[in-house]
Amino acid sequence: MLAGFGPGVAAAQTGAMSVATFLAKADALRARGPFALMSADYKLLKAEVTGAAQAYRARLKGEQAAGRPSSCPPPKAPFNSDDVMAQMRSYPPASRGQTSVATAVADLFLARYPCKGR
């Protein structure tokens, strides 16, 4: 579970939103200050990241069962919104429109929790 991205959001979200859209919405929310927490877009972004993390964890279980995990995170990976935003901003602007939130979250797991010996 991502710290700051709780389970109370729609688990059906899969992180299909593009990184470009995510960042545009996040930047607009940041400009609203504390009022952003009451926005529907805040909940939407939270759901995107939570759904993407849940989808990655489900994929990872299958990889682990096959003996080929793509990453080796602890049971509760301590990511926060700053970690997620830094990951989103790490993509070149030209590729953000073609990169999904699901890919960005998976890449965050891969970068943060590589399996030892690989």
C-alpha positions in Angstrom: 0.0 0.0 0.0 1.2 3.4 -0.8 1.4 5.8 2.2 -0.9 8.7 1.6 -2.8 6.7 -1.0 -5.4 4.7 1.1 -7.6 1.8 0.3 -10.8 3.9 0.4 -10.6 4.8 -3.3 -12.0 2.8 -6.2 -9.9 -0.3 -6.5 -11.2 -0.8 -10.1 -8.9 1.9 -11.3 -5.9 0.5 -13.2 -3.7 3.4 -13.7 -4.6 3.8 -17.4 -4.4 7.6 -17.2 -1.3 9.1 -18.9 1.5 10.6 -16.9 1.0 13.9 -18.8 -2.7 14.0 -17.7 -1.8 13.0 -14.1 0.8 15.8 -13.8 -1.5 18.4 -15.4 -4.2 17.5 -12.8 -1.7 17.3 -10.0 -0.2 20.7 -10.8 -3.7 22.3 -11.0 -4.5 20.8 -7.6 -1.3 22.1 -6.1 -2.3 25.6 -7.2 -5.5 25.3 -5.2 -3.6 24.8 -2.0 -5.4 23.0 0.9 -8.7 23.2 -1.0 -7.3 20.6 -3.4 -8.1 17.8 -0.8 -11.8 18.3 -1.4 -11.5 18.1 -5.2 -12.8 15.2 -7.2 -9.5 15.2 -9.1 -7.6 14.6 -5.9 -9.7 11.5 -5.4 -9.2 10.5 -9.0 -5.4 10.8 -8.8 -5.4 8.9 -5.6 -7.5 6.1 -7.2 -5.2 6.0 -10.3 -2.1 5.4 -8.2 -3.7 3.0 -5.7 -5.2 1.0 -8.6 -1.9 0.9 -10.4 -0.1 -0.3 -7.3 -2.7 -3.0 -6.6 -2.4 -4.2 -10.2 1.3 -4.3 -10.0 1.2 -6.2 -6.7 -1.2 -8.7 -8.3 1.2 -9.1 -11.3 4.1 -9.5 -8.9 2.4 -12.4 -7.1 2.3 -14.3 -10.4 5.9 -13.5 -11.1 6.9 -14.6 -7.6 5.0 -17.9 -8.0 6.9 -18.4 -11.3 10.2 -17.6 -9.5 10.8 -14.5 -11.6 9.8 -11.4 -9.7 10.4 -8.1 -11.4 11.0 -6.4 -8.1 11.3 -7.4 -4.4 9.4 -4.9 -2.3 8.5 -5.3 1.4 4.9 -6.3 2.1 4.1 -2.6 2.6 6.2 -0.5 0.3 6.5 2.9 1.9 5.9 5.3 -1.1 4.4 8.6 -0.5 3.0 11.3 -2.8 6.4 12.9 -3.2 7.9 9.6 -4.4 5.1 9.2 -6.9 5.3 12.8 -8.2 9.1 12.4 -8.6 8.6 9.2 -10.6 6.0 10.9 -12.8 8.3 13.9 -13.4 11.3 11.6 -14.2 9.8 10.8 -17.7 10.8 13.2 -20.5 7.9 15.5 -21.3 7.8 14.1 -24.9 7.0 10.6 -23.5 4.6 11.5 -20.7 1.6 11.3 -23.0 2.3 7.8 -24.0 3.3 6.5 -20.5 0.6 5.3 -18.2 0.3 5.8 -14.5 0.4 2.0 -14.2 3.8 1.9 -16.0 5.1 4.7 -13.8 4.1 2.9 -10.6 5.6 -0.3 -11.8 8.8 1.5 -12.7 8.9 3.0 -9.2 8.7 -0.4 -7.7 11.4 -1.7 -10.0 13.7 1.2 -9.2 13.1 1.3 -5.5 13.1 -2.4 -4.8 15.3 -4.4 -7.2 15.8 -8.0 -6.4 19.2 -8.7 -4.9 21.5 -10.7 -7.2 20.0 -9.4 -10.4 
